[in-house]
Amino acid sequence: MADGSRGRSASPGWALFLLTGISICGFIDRIIMQVLVEPMKAEFHLSDLDIGLLVGLAFAFFNVVLGLSIARLAERRRRVSLVWFGTILWSIATSLCGAASSFGALLAARVGVGVGEAIGLPSTSSLLSDFFRPEKRTTAMSVLMLAPPIGAFLGSAGGAMVAQAYGWRYAFYVAAIPGFILALLLALTVREPERGVYDRVAADPQAVPPLSAVFARIWQRRSLTHLLLGSTIASMTGFAVNAFLAAFLLRRFGFSLRDAGVISGLIASLPASLSVFGSGWLADRWGRRDARYYGWIPGISLLIAAPLYALAVTRDNATMAITLLTLSAIVQYCYLGPTAGVFQNMMHPRMRASSAAFNSLVYSLIGGALGPLLIGGLSTWLGGGASPAAAGIGLAHAMAAMTIFYVWGAVHYLLATRYLRADLAAPID
């Protein structure tokens, strides 16, 4: 192995388990703030626009600034070390969110979560690409991409239950604990894999292409361009509607904080997990016959998700709304696994961390930052200053309006099918 470590595992399954667990922790620490919107809003007297800034831009800013720089380091250094160090850093920052005594302190701690994830997460997909062969990578990436739905459930349901019982601050303290444990296990038990061991690379596999080569690859391979555009637009919609889902259930139907958190977590866990893993597995299976399935599966799924979600959030009946939200969750995450798998398979082994960091940068800046800010501003404009009932309706209409972006994202996935077969067959040097 690349680092010559002894007594550490080279098992792909164990590495996938730990890296997925760490990614789940990252998503818990990212999403738990969303379910705690109402108690934080009450304590610090925040508007929905402030909440959009807190759950979006505050996290994304330094995540964007540092992400690519750390990824360039990951192309040259031990990725395992970067992952465990970043995990410890964002776990510390999560605990500091619970200790915040003002909106400014909360904002600063939130920035710290973004910094830690910028250090730790870009290397995970690069590591997995060197544990799995190309024909199994999309499935492996889909397992890794289970982090959002599982993290959403644990962050929403677990965070809400802890907050209901002990207060919102303890929810952050509890959320920080698993990250420390998994970081230690990764540092002590997982070897650094040899880069490019399963790839056919004619040039020197140890040479690190410049960052400009990553951008050129995305631009020159038109399928990657469309996949990036489609996934960015879809992520913006997903981040936006999920950031306010618990608040929607509280305001529109009068659920308690605990019940709203549990329901929103359930909606974003089991059906979404089926969506993520199923789409990746199907893409690898059907993609052997025709590579265009890597675009067809996400594109068609997003076209189905848009009307389902818009219909769900505009229902007056809670049972009908929750049922439609569940159906939407089954299809709205089908873009994650195929997109990640195709990107990894089209990149040089020492371009993969940079590619993942660049995608994360775009998702954070446009998806994670702009999405919640847009829906928060639109909700405030539509009903933020009115009665609680009108505010709930205003938020519902804002969430419904955002789903039109799913259609836009679907168009890019369908356009990508024109180029996928040729682009996947091209060399990755």
C-alpha positions as CSV (number, residue, x, y, z in Angstrom):
1,M,0.0,0.0,0.0
2,A,1.0,3.6,-0.6
3,D,1.9,4.5,2.9
4,G,3.3,1.1,4.0
5,S,1.2,1.1,7.1
6,R,1.1,-2.2,9.1
7,G,-1.8,-3.4,11.2
8,R,-4.3,-1.4,9.2
9,S,-7.1,-2.7,7.0
10,A,-7.1,-2.6,3.2
11,S,-10.6,-4.0,3.1
12,P,-12.9,-2.0,0.6
13,G,-15.9,-2.9,2.7
14,W,-14.5,-1.6,6.0
15,A,-13.2,1.6,4.3
16,L,-16.6,2.1,2.7
17,F,-18.3,1.6,6.1
18,L,-16.1,4.1,7.9
19,L,-16.1,6.7,5.2
20,T,-19.9,6.5,4.8
21,G,-20.2,6.8,8.6
22,I,-18.0,9.9,8.6
23,S,-20.0,11.4,5.8
24,I,-23.2,10.7,7.7
25,C,-21.8,12.5,10.7
26,G,-20.9,15.4,8.4
27,F,-24.4,15.6,7.2
28,I,-25.9,15.3,10.7
29,D,-23.8,18.2,11.8
30,R,-24.8,20.1,8.7
31,I,-28.6,19.4,8.9
32,I,-29.3,19.4,12.6
33,M,-29.5,23.2,12.6
34,Q,-32.4,23.0,10.2
35,V,-34.6,21.1,12.6
36,L,-33.6,23.5,15.4
37,V,-34.7,26.6,13.4
38,E,-37.7,27.5,15.6
39,P,-36.1,27.4,19.0
40,M,-33.0,29.3,17.8
41,K,-35.3,31.8,16.0
42,A,-37.2,32.4,19.2
43,E,-34.1,32.8,21.4
44,F,-32.1,35.0,19.1
45,H,-35.1,36.8,17.5
46,L,-34.2,35.9,14.0
47,S,-36.1,36.3,10.7
48,D,-36.4,33.6,8.0
49,L,-33.8,35.5,6.0
50,D,-31.4,35.2,9.0
51,I,-32.1,31.5,9.2
52,G,-31.3,31.2,5.5
53,L,-28.0,32.9,6.1
54,L,-27.2,30.7,9.1
55,V,-28.1,27.3,7.5
56,G,-26.7,28.3,4.1
57,L,-24.1,31.0,3.4
58,A,-22.4,30.8,6.8
59,F,-21.6,27.1,6.2
60,A,-20.7,27.5,2.6
61,F,-18.4,30.5,2.7
62,F,-15.2,29.1,4.1
63,N,-16.2,25.7,2.8
64,V,-15.9,27.2,-0.7
65,V,-12.7,29.2,0.1
66,L,-10.8,26.2,1.5
67,G,-12.2,23.3,-0.3
68,L,-10.2,23.4,-3.5
69,S,-6.9,24.2,-1.7
70,I,-7.3,21.2,0.6
71,A,-8.2,19.0,-2.3
72,R,-5.0,20.0,-4.2
73,L,-3.1,18.9,-1.0
74,A,-5.1,15.6,-1.1
75,E,-3.8,14.8,-4.6
76,R,-0.3,14.7,-3.1
77,R,-0.7,13.7,0.5
78,R,-2.4,11.0,2.6
79,R,-6.1,11.4,2.2
80,V,-6.9,9.3,5.2
81,S,-5.2,11.8,7.5
82,L,-7.1,14.7,5.9
83,V,-10.4,12.9,6.5
84,W,-9.9,12.1,10.1
85,F,-8.5,15.6,10.9
86,G,-11.3,17.4,9.2
87,T,-13.9,15.2,11.0
88,I,-12.5,16.1,14.4
89,L,-12.5,19.8,13.4
90,W,-16.1,19.9,12.3
91,S,-17.2,17.9,15.4
92,I,-15.6,20.5,17.7
93,A,-17.3,23.2,15.7
94,T,-20.7,21.5,16.1
95,S,-20.3,21.3,19.8
96,L,-19.5,25.0,19.8
97,C,-22.8,25.7,18.1
98,G,-24.5,24.4,21.3
99,A,-22.4,26.8,23.4
100,A,-23.1,29.9,21.4
101,S,-24.4,32.8,23.4
102,S,-25.3,35.1,20.5
103,F,-26.2,35.0,16.8
104,G,-22.7,36.1,16.0
105,A,-21.2,33.2,17.9
106,L,-23.6,30.7,16.3
107,L,-22.6,32.1,12.9
108,A,-18.9,31.7,13.7
109,A,-19.3,28.1,14.9
110,R,-21.3,27.3,11.8
111,V,-18.4,28.6,9.7
112,G,-16.2,26.2,11.6
113,V,-18.4,23.3,10.5
114,G,-17.9,24.4,6.9
115,V,-14.2,24.6,7.4
116,G,-13.9,21.1,8.9
117,E,-16.0,19.6,6.1
118,A,-13.9,21.3,3.5
119,I,-10.8,19.6,4.9
120,G,-12.3,16.1,5.4
121,L,-15.0,15.3,2.9
122,P,-13.4,15.9,-0.6
123,S,-11.0,13.0,-0.1
124,T,-13.7,10.4,0.6
125,S,-14.8,9.8,-2.9
126,S,-11.2,9.8,-4.2
127,L,-10.3,7.2,-1.5
128,L,-13.2,5.0,-2.5
129,S,-12.3,5.1,-6.2
130,D,-9.0,3.4,-5.3
131,F,-10.8,0.7,-3.3
132,F,-13.3,-0.2,-6.0
133,R,-13.0,-1.1,-9.7
134,P,-14.7,1.3,-12.3
135,E,-17.6,-1.0,-12.9
136,K,-18.5,-1.0,-9.2
137,R,-17.7,2.6,-8.4
138,T,-21.2,4.1,-9.0
139,T,-22.6,1.5,-6.6
140,A,-19.9,2.3,-4.0
141,M,-20.5,6.1,-4.5
142,S,-24.2,5.5,-4.0
143,V,-23.5,3.8,-0.7
144,L,-21.4,6.9,0.2
145,M,-24.3,9.1,-0.9
146,L,-26.6,7.4,1.6
147,A,-25.1,10.0,4.0
148,P,-27.6,12.7,3.1
149,P,-30.8,10.7,3.7
150,I,-29.4,8.8,6.8
151,G,-27.8,11.9,8.2
152,A,-31.1,13.8,7.5
153,F,-33.0,11.3,9.6
154,L,-30.6,11.1,12.5
155,G,-30.0,14.9,12.4
156,S,-33.7,15.7,12.2
157,A,-35.3,13.0,14.3
158,G,-32.5,12.6,16.8
159,G,-31.9,16.4,17.1
160,A,-35.6,17.1,17.6
161,M,-36.0,14.4,20.3
162,V,-32.9,15.6,22.2
163,A,-34.0,19.3,21.8
164,Q,-37.5,18.5,23.0
165,A,-36.2,16.7,26.1
166,Y,-33.1,18.7,27.0
167,G,-33.1,21.9,24.9
168,W,-31.6,22.7,21.5
169,R,-28.1,23.2,22.8
170,Y,-27.7,19.6,23.9
171,A,-28.8,18.5,20.5
172,F,-25.5,19.9,19.1
173,Y,-23.4,18.3,21.9
174,V,-24.9,14.9,21.2
175,A,-24.4,15.3,17.4
176,A,-20.7,16.0,17.8
177,I,-19.9,12.7,19.6
178,P,-19.9,10.1,16.8
179,G,-17.5,12.1,14.6
180,F,-14.8,11.9,17.2
181,I,-15.2,8.1,17.5
182,L,-15.2,7.4,13.7
183,A,-12.3,9.7,13.1
184,L,-10.2,7.7,15.6
185,L,-11.2,4.4,14.0
186,L,-10.3,5.7,10.6
187,A,-6.9,6.9,11.8
188,L,-6.0,3.6,13.5
189,T,-7.5,1.0,11.1
190,V,-7.5,2.1,7.5
191,R,-4.6,2.1,5.1
192,E,-4.0,4.7,2.4
193,P,-4.7,2.8,-0.9
194,E,-2.5,3.0,-4.0
195,R,-3.8,5.6,-6.4
196,G,-5.1,4.5,-9.8
197,V,-4.6,0.8,-9.0
198,Y,-7.7,-0.1,-10.9
199,D,-7.4,2.5,-13.7
200,R,-5.6,2.3,-17.1
201,V,-3.4,5.4,-17.0
202,A,-0.7,5.6,-19.8
203,A,1.0,8.6,-18.3
204,D,2.9,8.7,-15.0
205,P,0.1,7.9,-12.4
206,Q,2.1,9.8,-9.7
207,A,2.2,13.0,-11.7
208,V,-0.4,15.5,-10.4
209,P,-2.3,17.4,-13.2
210,P,-2.9,21.1,-12.6
211,L,-6.2,22.3,-11.3
212,S,-6.9,23.8,-14.8
213,A,-6.9,20.2,-16.1
214,V,-9.9,19.4,-13.9
215,F,-11.8,22.4,-15.2
216,A,-10.8,21.5,-18.8
217,R,-12.0,17.9,-18.3
218,I,-15.4,19.1,-17.1
219,W,-15.7,21.6,-20.0
220,Q,-14.4,19.4,-22.7
221,R,-16.5,16.4,-21.8
222,R,-20.0,17.8,-22.4
223,S,-21.7,15.1,-20.4
224,L,-19.8,16.2,-17.3
225,T,-20.8,19.8,-18.0
226,H,-24.5,18.9,-18.1
227,L,-24.2,16.5,-15.1
228,L,-22.6,19.3,-13.0
229,L,-25.3,21.8,-14.0
230,G,-28.1,19.4,-13.4
231,S,-26.9,18.2,-10.1
232,T,-26.2,21.8,-8.9
233,I,-29.7,22.9,-9.8
234,A,-31.2,19.8,-8.2
235,S,-29.1,20.3,-5.0
236,M,-30.2,23.9,-4.7
237,T,-33.8,22.8,-4.7
238,G,-33.1,20.0,-2.3
239,F,-31.2,22.1,0.2
240,A,-33.8,24.8,0.0
241,V,-36.9,22.7,0.6
242,N,-35.3,20.5,3.2
243,A,-33.9,23.4,5.2
244,F,-37.5,24.5,5.9
245,L,-39.3,21.1,5.9
246,A,-39.5,20.8,9.7
247,A,-40.5,24.5,10.0
248,F,-43.2,23.9,7.3
249,L,-44.7,21.0,9.4
250,L,-44.6,23.2,12.5
251,R,-46.3,26.2,11.0
252,R,-48.7,24.6,8.5
253,F,-50.0,21.7,10.6
254,G,-49.1,22.6,14.2
255,F,-46.8,19.7,14.9
256,S,-44.5,19.8,17.9
257,L,-40.8,20.3,17.4
258,R,-40.1,16.6,18.2
259,D,-42.9,15.3,15.8
260,A,-41.9,17.7,13.0
261,G,-38.3,16.6,13.4
262,V,-39.1,12.9,13.4
263,I,-41.5,13.1,10.4
264,S,-39.1,15.2,8.3
265,G,-36.3,12.9,9.2
266,L,-38.3,9.8,8.2
267,I,-39.3,11.4,4.9
268,A,-35.6,12.1,4.1
269,S,-34.3,8.7,5.3
270,L,-35.8,5.4,4.2
271,P,-37.4,6.5,0.9
272,A,-34.4,8.7,0.1
273,S,-32.0,5.8,0.9
274,L,-33.9,3.6,-1.6
275,S,-33.6,6.5,-4.1
276,V,-29.9,6.9,-3.7
277,F,-28.8,3.3,-3.5
278,G,-31.3,2.0,-6.0
279,S,-30.4,4.5,-8.7
280,G,-26.7,3.9,-8.3
281,W,-27.1,0.1,-8.5
282,L,-29.4,0.4,-11.5
283,A,-27.1,2.8,-13.2
284,D,-24.2,0.4,-12.9
285,R,-26.3,-2.6,-13.9
286,W,-28.0,-1.0,-16.9
287,G,-25.1,1.2,-17.7
288,R,-23.1,-1.8,-18.8
289,R,-25.5,-2.2,-21.7
290,D,-26.0,1.5,-22.4
291,A,-24.1,4.3,-20.7
292,R,-26.9,6.7,-21.3
293,Y,-28.8,5.3,-18.3
294,Y,-26.4,7.3,-16.1
295,G,-28.3,10.4,-17.4
296,W,-31.7,8.9,-18.1
297,I,-32.3,7.6,-14.5
298,P,-31.6,11.0,-12.8
299,G,-33.4,13.1,-15.5
300,I,-36.6,11.1,-15.5
301,S,-36.6,10.9,-11.7
302,L,-36.3,14.7,-11.3
303,L,-39.2,15.2,-13.7
304,I,-41.4,13.0,-11.5
305,A,-40.2,14.7,-8.3
306,A,-41.1,18.3,-9.2
307,P,-44.9,18.0,-9.4
308,L,-45.1,15.6,-6.5
309,Y,-43.2,17.9,-4.2
310,A,-45.2,21.0,-5.3
311,L,-48.4,19.1,-4.8
312,A,-47.3,17.9,-1.4
313,V,-46.5,21.2,0.2
314,T,-49.7,22.9,-1.0
315,R,-52.1,20.3,0.6
316,D,-54.3,21.3,3.5
317,N,-54.3,17.8,4.9
318,A,-51.3,16.7,6.9
319,T,-51.6,13.0,6.0
320,M,-51.9,13.7,2.3
321,A,-48.9,16.2,2.4
322,I,-46.7,13.7,4.2
323,T,-47.7,10.8,1.8
324,L,-46.8,12.9,-1.2
325,L,-43.6,14.1,0.4
326,T,-42.6,10.5,0.9
327,L,-43.3,9.6,-2.7
328,S,-41.3,12.6,-3.8
329,A,-38.3,11.5,-1.7
330,I,-38.2,8.1,-3.4
331,V,-37.2,9.8,-6.7
332,Q,-35.8,13.2,-5.9
333,Y,-32.3,11.9,-4.9
334,C,-31.7,9.6,-7.8
335,Y,-29.2,12.0,-9.3
336,L,-26.6,11.7,-6.5
337,G,-25.0,8.2,-7.1
338,P,-24.9,8.3,-10.9
339,T,-23.4,11.8,-10.9
340,A,-20.6,11.0,-8.4
341,G,-19.8,7.7,-10.1
342,V,-19.5,9.2,-13.6
343,F,-17.3,12.0,-12.4
344,Q,-14.9,9.6,-10.6
345,N,-14.7,7.4,-13.6
346,M,-13.9,10.2,-16.0
347,M,-11.1,11.7,-13.8
348,H,-7.4,10.9,-13.6
349,P,-6.6,9.3,-10.2
350,R,-4.9,12.5,-9.0
351,M,-7.7,14.7,-10.2
352,R,-10.5,13.0,-8.2
353,A,-10.2,14.9,-4.9
354,S,-10.0,18.2,-6.8
355,S,-13.0,17.2,-8.8
356,A,-15.0,16.3,-5.7
357,A,-14.0,19.5,-4.0
358,F,-15.0,21.6,-7.0
359,N,-18.4,19.9,-7.2
360,S,-18.8,20.4,-3.4
361,L,-17.8,24.1,-3.9
362,V,-20.5,24.6,-6.5
363,Y,-23.1,22.6,-4.5
364,S,-22.3,24.6,-1.3
365,L,-22.1,28.0,-3.0
366,I,-25.2,27.6,-5.2
367,G,-27.1,24.8,-3.6
368,G,-26.4,25.0,0.1
369,A,-26.0,28.8,0.3
370,L,-28.3,30.2,-2.4
371,G,-31.1,27.7,-2.1
372,P,-32.1,28.3,1.6
373,L,-31.5,32.0,1.1
374,L,-33.9,32.1,-1.8
375,I,-36.6,30.2,-0.1
376,G,-36.2,32.1,3.1
377,G,-36.4,35.5,1.4
378,L,-39.4,34.4,-0.7
379,S,-41.1,33.0,2.4
380,T,-40.5,36.3,4.3
381,W,-41.9,38.2,1.3
382,L,-45.0,36.1,1.0
383,G,-46.0,35.8,4.6
384,G,-43.3,36.4,7.1
385,G,-44.8,39.5,8.6
386,A,-48.4,38.2,8.8
387,S,-50.2,35.9,11.2
388,P,-48.6,32.5,12.0
389,A,-51.2,30.8,9.7
390,A,-50.4,33.1,6.8
391,A,-46.7,32.6,7.5
392,G,-47.2,28.9,7.1
393,I,-49.0,29.3,3.8
394,G,-46.3,31.7,2.6
395,L,-43.6,29.2,3.3
396,A,-45.6,26.4,1.6
397,H,-45.9,28.6,-1.6
398,A,-42.2,29.4,-1.5
399,M,-41.3,25.7,-1.3
400,A,-43.7,24.9,-4.1
401,A,-42.2,27.6,-6.3
402,M,-38.6,26.2,-5.8
403,T,-39.5,22.8,-7.2
404,I,-39.5,24.2,-10.8
405,F,-35.8,24.0,-10.6
406,Y,-36.0,20.2,-10.5
407,V,-37.4,20.4,-14.1
408,W,-34.5,22.6,-15.1
409,G,-32.0,20.1,-13.6
410,A,-33.7,17.2,-15.4
411,V,-33.2,18.9,-18.8
412,H,-29.4,18.9,-18.2
413,Y,-29.4,15.2,-17.3
414,L,-31.3,14.3,-20.4
415,L,-28.9,16.5,-22.5
416,A,-26.0,14.6,-21.0
417,T,-27.2,11.3,-22.5
418,R,-26.1,12.6,-25.9
419,Y,-22.4,12.4,-24.9
420,L,-22.1,9.8,-22.1
421,R,-21.2,6.8,-24.2
422,A,-18.3,8.6,-26.0
423,D,-17.1,10.4,-22.9
424,L,-17.0,7.3,-20.7
425,A,-15.1,5.4,-23.4
426,A,-12.4,8.1,-23.7
427,P,-9.1,7.7,-21.8
428,I,-8.7,9.4,-18.5
429,D,-5.1,10.6,-18.9
